[in-house]
Amino acid sequence: MAGTTACDKAQSDSIRLANLGKKAMERDDYREARIRFKEAVDVFPENARAHYGLGVSLIEFDELNQARKHLREASKLDTTMTEAFYQLGVVALRDDKLDEAEQSLRKALEQQPDHSAGQYTFSQLLERQGNIKDAETALRRSIVLDPYQPAAFLLLARLYTRVGAEDEAIAVLREGLRLCTDDKVESASQIAQLYNELGILLQQAGRYTESIEALTKAIRLPGATPEIVFNLGWAHASNGEVQPALSYFNQYIELAEPNNPAVRIAMNVARHLRQRLTADSDG
């Protein structure tokens, strides 16, 4: 009886600690979460949720081997825990273990076919394997399940670009921008990425005015990257608009990391643009 009571107390303490870990994770305090989940596992090693939480926390610290260990333990203790199989797939994919990733993701999707993140991650795996057709199907399924995923639209557009279907890629990006408004997504920078990709494709298609419009929208959003400034400069240059092109290239040179190879390109283009302005002035 005493042993049973001690076991019950250990289990109760473990659940309490795991709940503290979950709350820490919800506020993105993964260091605290890791500590609490580890305590929960130490107190009661049969707590599947504690192993799962510890595994997810360890992913944030890029400790993939240890994360895999605890996620596997969680999946053994609770074979119906879809999230454990999904996260095992995520870890394996990050570790470039494609066969292992496929096994885990298929298991997760067998249990829960409408797992949007699982479908998205599975599409990433399929693309890495060169299976573009099935990757498209998985992405489309993911978007149907959750239409407010800028990353899914971005990846789908890149799949179409990869097979030379640029018009389809442009249509996908426009649809993503229609659906993924700033009140629907986590960060405006995700929307900026969609506009940036759209601007690049429109520029490559020779549709410079539309490209400039898309990139200008991107650059005005919070979290816009220096890459967007570079692309906007290039779009203006391609459209024969020397002064704004020079302005954006100069901005990019100031914003970008000095060791970025694109900085040298920007400096060379800026020099030619200044020479052109000088020549036009002299003329």
Secondary structure as GFF3:
##gff-version 3
##sequence-region A 1 283
A	DSSP	alpha_helix	2	26	.	.	.	ID=ss1
A	DSSP	alpha_helix	30	43	.	.	.	ID=ss2
A	DSSP	alpha_helix	48	60	.	.	.	ID=ss3
A	DSSP	alpha_helix	64	77	.	.	.	ID=ss4
A	DSSP	alpha_helix	82	94	.	.	.	ID=ss5
A	DSSP	alpha_helix	98	111	.	.	.	ID=ss6
A	DSSP	alpha_helix	116	128	.	.	.	ID=ss7
A	DSSP	alpha_helix	132	145	.	.	.	ID=ss8
A	DSSP	alpha_helix	150	162	.	.	.	ID=ss9
A	DSSP	alpha_helix	166	179	.	.	.	ID=ss10
A	DSSP	alpha_helix	188	204	.	.	.	ID=ss11
A	DSSP	alpha_helix	208	219	.	.	.	ID=ss12
A	DSSP	alpha_helix	226	238	.	.	.	ID=ss13
A	DSSP	alpha_helix	242	255	.	.	.	ID=ss14
A	DSSP	alpha_helix	261	282	.	.	.	ID=ss15
###
